[in-house]
Amino acid sequence: MLANLSWKLNRLRAMGLPEVAHRVRDAVQQRLQARGMGLAHMPPPASRQRFGVSWLGLPADSAPHLAAAERILAGRGDVFALRDAELGFPPEWNRDPKTGTVAPLGFGKLLNYRDETVVGDIKCLWEPNRHLAVSDLAMAYRLGGELRHARAVQTLLESWWQQCPYPLGPNWSSALELALRLVSWSHAWHLLGGIDSPLFQSADGQVFLQRWLDSIYQHCHFIAGHFSRHSSANNHLFGELTGLHVAALTWPCWPESADWLAQTEAELEAEALKQNGEDGVNREQAIYYQHTVADEMLLCVLVGRANGRPRSAAFLQRLESMLEFIAAMLNVAGQVPMIGDADDAQLANWDKSPGANPYCALLASGAALFGRSDFRRKAGYFDDKSAWLLGDAGRRAFDALATAAVAPLPRCFPQGGYHIMGARFDTPSEVRLIADAGPLGYLGIAAHGHADALALTLSVAGQAVLIDPGTYAYHTQKRWRDYFRGTSAHNTVRIDGRDQSESGGNFLWLRKAQARCLSWCDDTRGQRWSASHDGYLRLDDPLLHRREVNVTPGAQTIVVDDVLECQGAHEIELFWHFDPRCRLQLDGDRLQVQGAAFVMEVQLPALHGAMTQVVCASEEPVLGWISHRFDEKQAAPTLVWRARLHGSTRLQTVFRLELNTSDL
């Protein structure tokens, strides 16, 4: 109760007067709707004169999709860390498969889905309700032609309508969740054959069709009335617009459909430019949400193109810039640093091959769409997802692109605040260092940003070395949520045990550190970068942190100077987080790091009274972890240098690299 009140007060602090007025109106509307006013219990008749045109192709290999369908029919599936869980067929849609909690069927918009005593882990409950299993079964039908897979889609949908009546329960509480469900339904609709699907041919089939159309209308009506606005108008708004846009193109069946289409077209165009900088960096400052929004933009491009509603040149250019940023961040092994939040969301399970890479998949599609040979080189091959989305024409466009060396990608992203340093990029001996002087996140709450100002990540010869540890938790496990988004989980400096920015909740930052790049140079003498942040100017004795990085030609040596400007005394912690595959040996103020194809020596700051230790898998305090996937974590070694400083100080850390060329 007190925690909920504290969150509400903190949330109020992050709002301006227009947002407060909006929230009050929204609260009044929700209470009126809870009494039955303004709802869509009786959807208007659906015109069946015209439906949207499919844009989908086919992958080369059907076996993985057919196997996935059999697993769904057997009632088994994955939900984040739950592997091969017994979900049932059909599942209990209002039950959290992680905790077993069954959420109540009260009015959805008044349900406190942040309270795990009421709903369990809401992320785990919502995930099956995004209905990727519905599109999975439809894929199997499209590939194998077995009617039982189509019938299984009908079984899932009918069970969902029965268990999740409009507008009750957790699956009618978030407009984003409804939007993503509509995307899955659109995929399934087209894969089943659209209005000509054999599911609709009988009298019972017509009843099923009408019920599906009624639910689609209710979803659209709900989303249109509950868009995320003001400080919540981040990727949630973009996802909501995408879902309603796809629905308006797939099922233009109601008088409101034209208005929904016009509104979403206009807002998608505007939000694509608002939420993503000119340099291609998504303003959430979270690399996975960069992928999410780019994926939604790609879908809107393809669906619109197939249905005579193309996106503007500005929209396409911004999408291309976003893919360019992803390509620049991708190391030679196809990995990106796990900066900011990530929830592993996908619009569909298009590619079921082991190790399917969502970033490389975007680049493969982007290569075909934009004619970019550099994207093709980064992607490596035309994946199953691209085959589904772009078909044979996309594959031909991809194959026609040159494979010879192309101009280098940008390495300076001034709006996003990222600079890429190193040597021999995109070769087996690559050294790739990424420095972060970007904003904390987007809008007033910076929901998906982490307190990682001036953090560095490093990969050598395709192996992650200095890592960003990822996300792990969202709504539950507050201690872990606080750690993974906090300063001590990143390769930067923490002062007096406090995060650079002040948290007000799981998706809310109050006081935000402002970082800025002071200088950047790349010439024959190497690369030099300097940046600062003001997060600790709020202390009683204000402290300014400035970081300077000098990378020598060839990147054999990387010198990091942390300049701390203050008057009084402070407890200083310098963190270096290493990938679990690295072997560490600490000897005084020197650390040796052994990788698959390199040895690195780290010379730590020499200061009397400083303490250095390697921490791994500590739970009290939480330190030394990495999360490659949502809701999963594993031990990772962290080097911690601690000291008490008096007055302004310069701390120097030197990394010396030696590559084992015989192992490359």
N, C-alpha and C positions, 0 to 999 in steps of 0.2 A: 504493500500500500504506500509506504513512505518512499520507496524507490520509484514507484510510478508517479507520485506527486513531484519528486525531485526532477524526474525526466521532463514532465510537463512544464515546470518552471524554467528549466534550462532551454527547452524548445521555444518557449515564449521569448526568451532573451535573444534568440537568433532571428526573430521576426521583426519586420517593420510594420507600421500601422496598416498599410494596404493588405499585408498578409494576415494580420490579426482580424481585420474585417472579413476577409475571405474565409478564414477558418470559422468565424462565428456564423456566417451565412451557411457554410457547409454543415456545421453541427445542427443548425435548425432544420436544414433540409433532410439530414439523416433521421432526425427524430420524427419528422413528418412522414418520411417514407416508412419508418418502422411501424407507423399506424396505417400504412396502406395507401398513402397519398403520393401521387407522382410516379407510380411504379408501372411496370409493363406486364402485369399479370395476364392480360389478354392482347397478345401481339396482333397487329393488323394483318389482313390476308397478304400472303406473299405472291407477287407476280412471278410467274414461271416462264415468261416470254424469252428471257435472256439470262445467261449466266456467264461468268468469267471464263477466259480462255486459259488453258494450262500452258505452262512454260517448261515443264519438266521433261528431262531426258531419261536415260537409263545407264546404270553402271555396267562395267564389263563383267563383273562376277556377282551372281545372284546368291551363291551359297551362304555367305555370312548373314544376309538378310533373311533368308528362309530359316536358318538356324535360330536367329533371334526371335522370329515369330513363334517357333516351337517352344522356346523358353518362356515366352509370355503366356502361351496357352497352358503351359505347365504351372503357371502361377508364380514364377520366379523372376527376379530382377534385381538390379543394383540401384541403390539410393545412396549416393555419396559413399561413405565408408562401409555401408552395408553391402556386402558382396553376396550375390546369389541368394538374396533374402526371399523368404516365402511370403509373397505379397498376396497370393490368392488370385483366382480368376473367376469372376471379377474380384478386384480387391475391395477392402473396406476404405472407401474414398475419404472419409472424415477421420481416419485413424493415422496417427503418427507412427510409421513403421519402426522408428528408432526407440521410442519410449513406450509404445503401446497405448498412449493417451488417445481417447476418442473425444474430439472437440464437440461442443454442444451445437445444436441447430437453432441458435438464436439469430436475430437479425444480423446479417453478415457485417454491415458497416459499423455496427456498435460493438462487435466482438473485439476484445483486446488480444490480438494475436501476438503481442509481445510478451504476454504472460505465459511462461512455460508450464505453470501449474494448471492452466486452462486448456492449452492446445498442444503441449509437448514442444518439440522442436519444429517450429512452423516451416522452416526450410525443408525439412524432411517430409512433412505432410504435403506441402505444396508441390514438391517435385513430381510425384506420379500424376498429380492433377493437371500438369501442363500437357498431358496426353501425348507424349512422344511415343508411348506404346501404341496409341491409335494409329499414328502415321507409320509406325514400324509394321503393323499388321497390314496396312494398306500397301506398303512397299512390297511385302511378300505376295500379296494378291496380284499386284501389277507385274511382278517378275515371274511368278509361278502359275498364275491363272486359277488357283484353287479357290473355289467359292467359300470354303470353310474359313479362310482367312478374312474374307469380306464379312462373313457372318459374325466372326469374332469381333470385328469393329463394331457391328451393331450391338452385340452383347455388352461391350464395354460402355458404349454411349447410353444404352437404355438403363444399365445399372447406375451410371453416374446421375442421370436425370432423376432416378428414383431416390437415390441416397442424398443428393444435393439439390433439393428443390429451390427454385428461385424465390427469394433472394436470401436464403438462409445458410448459416454455417460459415466455416473458414474459407470455403471456395467461392464465396461471394463477398469477400472483404477487401480485396486488392484489385484495382482495375488492371494493373500490370499482369497479374496472374490470368485474368480473363482474356487479355489481349494475346498472351502467349498460347493459351488454349485455342483461340480462334486461328492462330497461325497453323497449329497442328491440324485443326479441323479442315482448313483450306487445303493443306497438303493431302490429307486423306481423301477429301472430296474429289480432287483431280485424279489421284491415283486409283480411286475406285471407279472412275469413268464419268464423274460428274452426274448430271441429271439423267444420263443414260445408264447409270449403274444398275446391274441386275438386282441390287438390293431394293430398288424402288418399283419393280415391274409388277408385283402382285398388289392386291388390295391392302394386305398387311404392310407391304412395302411402302405404299402411299401414306399410311398412318405413320410409319417410322419417318419418312421424309418430312411430313408436316411437323412432327415433333422436333426434328432436328432443326428445321427452319425457324420454328418458334424459339428454340433455345438460342440460336444464332442471333435473332433479333434482340432477345433479352440481354445477351452479352453486349451487343453493340450499344443498346440503350444505356446500359450500366456504365460502360466505358465513357461514352459521350457526356455523361453527367458527373463523372468523377475523375477527370484528368488531374494529374499531379501538377500543381501550380506553385508559383513563387519559389521559395527556397527548396522545394521538392521537385522542381522542374528539371530534373537531370535525366539520366538514362531511363528512368521510369517513364517519364513523359514520352520519350522517343519510342520506347517499346509499346506504350499504349496507343500512340498515333500509328505505329506500324501495324498493330493488330487490327485496329478499326479500318485502316486504309486497305489492307489485304482483304478484309471481310467485305468492304464496300465494292471492291473490284470483283471478288469471287461471287458474291450474292447481291447483285443490285436489284433487290426484290421489293423494296418498300419505299414509300414516299420520302422518308428521311435519307435514303441511301445516297442520293445526289448531294445533299447537304453534308453528309458525313465524308463523302469523297472530296468535295471541294475544301472542307475545313482541314482534313488531314493532309491533302496535297500542299496547301498553303503553309500549314504549321511544320510539316516535315522539311520543306524547303528552308524555312526560317531557322528551325532548331538545328539542322545540319550545319549551318554556319555559326550559330550561337555556341553550340556545345563542342565544336571542334575548331581549333585555331587554324589560321592560314598556313602554319607550318605542318599541319596534319596531326597535331597532338590533341587527343580528346581531353577536355578540360577537367574530367574527373581525376586525372593524374593516376590512373589505374590501368595497367596495360591490358588486363582481361576485358575491362569495359570498353577499351579501345576496340578490341575484337568484337564485342557484343554489338556496339553501335554500328561498326563497319559492316557486320553481317546483316543487320537490319536494313541498312542503307542499300546493300547489294540486293537483298530480297525485294525492296521497293523498286529498285531499278528494273529488275527482271520481270516482276509482276506487271509493273506499269508498261513496260515495253511490249509485252505480250498482249496487253489490252488497250493499246492505243493511247496510253497516258504516260508519255516519256518524262523523265526527270530533266531538270534544267541543266545547262552547261555548268553553272556554279555548283550545283549539287554533285554532279559527276566529278568536277575538278576537286572538290573537297574530299570525296571518297578516294580518289586517286592519291591525294596527298596523305590521307590516313594510312593507306596501304604502303606508301613510300616510307612513312615513319616506322611501320612494323618491319619492313624489309631492312631498314637501317639498324634497328635494334636487334635483329635476329643474328645470332652468331653462326659460325660455320657448321655447327651441328644442328642448327634449326631451333635453338632455344632462345627465349627472351627472359630477361630478369623479371621476377614476379613482383613488380612494383605495384603498390596499392592493393585494393580489394580484388577478390576473384571468387566467383561462385560456381564456376564450371558449367554455366548454362549453355545450352545449344538450342537452336531453333528446330533442329531435327537431327536424328542419328543417321545422317547421310552416309558417313564413312565408318564402317565397322571393322576395318583392318586394325591389327594390333599396332599401337603406337601412332595412330592417326593424329596429325598435328593441325590444330585449328588455325594457326597462324600461316603455316605453309599452304593450307587449303585456300585461305583467303587470297594469298598471293598467286596461286595457280589460277583461280577465277579472275583475279585482277589482270594477270598477264594476258589472258584471252580477251577480256573485255576492253582493255586499254592498249593492247598491242605492246606490252612492256617486256622486252627481252630480259631486263634485269630482274623483274619479278619472276620470270620463268626460271632463271638460274637459281634464285633463292628457293623457289618452291621445289624444284627438282623433278617433279613429275605431275601429270594431270590426274588428280585424285578422284575418288568415287564421289565425293561431295560435289566437285566441279562438274563431274559427268552428269549427275542428277540435275543440277541447276542450269547448265549450259548446253548439255546434249552434244551430239556429234559435231555441230557447227563450232562449239566452243573448243572441242578437242582438236579440230582441224586448225583453228586459229592459234591455239597453243603450240601445236607441232610445227607450224609455219614460222615461228619466231626463231631468230638466230640464237645460237648457243655460244657464239664467240664472246670475248671480253667486251664489256660495255662500260660506259662512263660510271665513275664511282657514285654511290648514293650520298645524299647530304649527311653531314655528321654534326651539324649545329642546328638546334631547334629552339630559337630564342623565345618564342611564346610559351612553349611547354617547359622550357628551362633545362633541356637535356643536351649534353655535349658528349660526343663519342671520341675517345682517344685510343691510341694503340698503334699497331703495325700489322702489315701483311693481311689485311682484311680479306675474308672469304677464301683463305688458303688454309691448308692443314696446320700451318704454324702461326695462325692468327693469335694476336693478343688484342682483346677488346675490353676497354675500360669505359664505363658509363658513369658520368657525374650528373647529379641531380640538384639543380637550383631552381626548381619550378615551384609554383604555388602549392599550397597544401591540398586543395581540391576545388570543387566547383560550387558556386553560389554560397549562401549564408551558412550552410551546415557542413559543407565539404565532406559529404557523407562517406565517400569511399576512399578518401585520401588517408595516408599514414603520416605520422610525425617523423619524416625521414629527410628533413632538409640537409643538404650537402652530403648525402649518402653516396657511396661509390659501390659499384658492382664490377666484378672482373671475371672474365673467362679466358683461358689459355688453351690453345690447340683444341677448341671445341668443348673443353671441360669447364664447368662452372667452378670458380674458386672462391671469390668473395661474393656472397649471395644475399639476396633479399629473401627473407624466410617465408613469404606468402601470407596467407590469411587464416586458415583453419576454421574459425568460428564466426558466426554472425549474431543471431538473436540470443543464444544461450551461452553458457560457460563464460561469464563476464570476465573472469580472471584471465582466461586465455585470449579472449577478444582484446582486452586491454593490452596484453603483452604484444601480440602479433602486429598491432597497429601503433605501438608505442615506440619511443626513440631507442630504447635499449635493444630492440630487435633489429636495428639497422646499423650500417657501417658509418657511424658518425659519433659525435660527442654528446654526452648527457651531463647536465650540470645539476648538482645538489639533488640527485635522484628524481628529477622532475622531467616530464616530457617537454619537448620544445613548444608544443601547442597544448592547450587545456581542453580536455575532453569533457563533454556534457552528457554523453550517452553513447550507445553502440554505433550510432550513425550521426553523431553530432559533435562538432568541434566548436568551442566557444572562442577563446582567444587563439588566434592563428598566427603562427610564425610566418613572416614574410621573408622569402629568400630572393636573392637577385644575383645575377652574374655580373661580376665587376670587370673581368677581362677574359679574353679568349684569343689565343694565337696558335697557329699551326704553320710552321715553316721548317727550314732545313735544320734548325737547332732542336726540333722536337715540338711538343705541344705543351702549352701552358694555359692553365685555367684558374681563375680566382673567383670566389663567390662568398657571400655572407648571408646570415639570417639574424633577425631581431627577436627571436622567440624568448630569449632570456633577458631582454631589456625590462621585462616585467618584474624581475626579482628586486628585493630591497636594495641590493647592490647590483645595479644593472650590469649585464655582461653581453658583449657582442662577440659572436663566433664568426671568424673568417677562415676559410679553408683555401689553400693554394696547392695545386697539383702540377707537377712538372714531370713529363714523360720524355725520356731521352729518345733520340732516333733509334729505331729498332725495338724500342720498348724493353730493353734489358733492365732498365732501372726506372722505378716510379717513386718519386719523392712527394710525400704528403705533409704539408705544414698546416697545423691547426693553431691559429692565432686567437688567443682569448684575451679580450680587452676588458678590464674591470679594475676596481679600486681595492676591494676587500678580499676575503678568503672564501673559497668555494671547494666543494668536493667534485672532482672531475673523474668521469669514466669515459674511456675511449674503447669502442667495441669494434671487433673485426670478426664477422661471421663467415665460417667456411663450409663448403659443401661436404656432406658426409663421406664422400669418396676420397677426400684429402686426408693424408696421414700427417699429424702434427707432432713435433717434438720441441718442447720449450726448454731453453737453457738460459736462465737469467733473463736478460732483456733481448735475447735473440730467439727467434722461432724459425724452425725449418719446416717447410711444407712440401710434401711429396705428392705429386699428381701422376696421372697415367703417362704423361709425356713431358714432364717438367719437374724441376726442383726450384723452390723459391725460398729465399732467406728474407726474413722480416726483422729489421732492426728497429726496436721500439724506443720511444723517447727516454733519454738518460736523465733521470731526475732523482735526487736523494729522497728516500722515503716512499717511492712509488712501489706498488705491488702489482704483480702480473700473474694471471692464472688462466688456464684453459678450462672452460666449463662446458659440460655436455649433459643434456637431459635433466637439468635441475628443475624441480617443481617448487622449491621455496628458497630463494625467489625463482620465478619462472625465467629460465634462460637456457639457451643452447638447444633450439628446436628449429625444424623446418617443416613446412606443410606444402607438399607438391600438389595436393588435391584437397578440395573442401572437406572438412570433417576428418581429415587424416593428418597425423603428424609423426615425425620420427626425430630421433636424436641427431644433432649436428654440433660439431665443436665450435665454440666461441671463445676467442681470445679477449680477455678483459684487462685493460690497463687502468689502474686507479691511483689517484694521488690527491693530496690537498694542496691547493695553490693559493698564493698570496699575491694579488696584483696581476697585472698583465703578463702573459707568458706565451712563448712559442714552443709548440710540441712538434717534433719532427719524427715521422715514421718513414722508413726507406724499405722498398720492396726490390729485391734483386732476383731476376729471373734467369734461369738457364734451361733451355729447351733440350730434350733428348731427341735429336733428329732421327735416330735409328728407330724410334717408336712411332714416328709420324707416317 
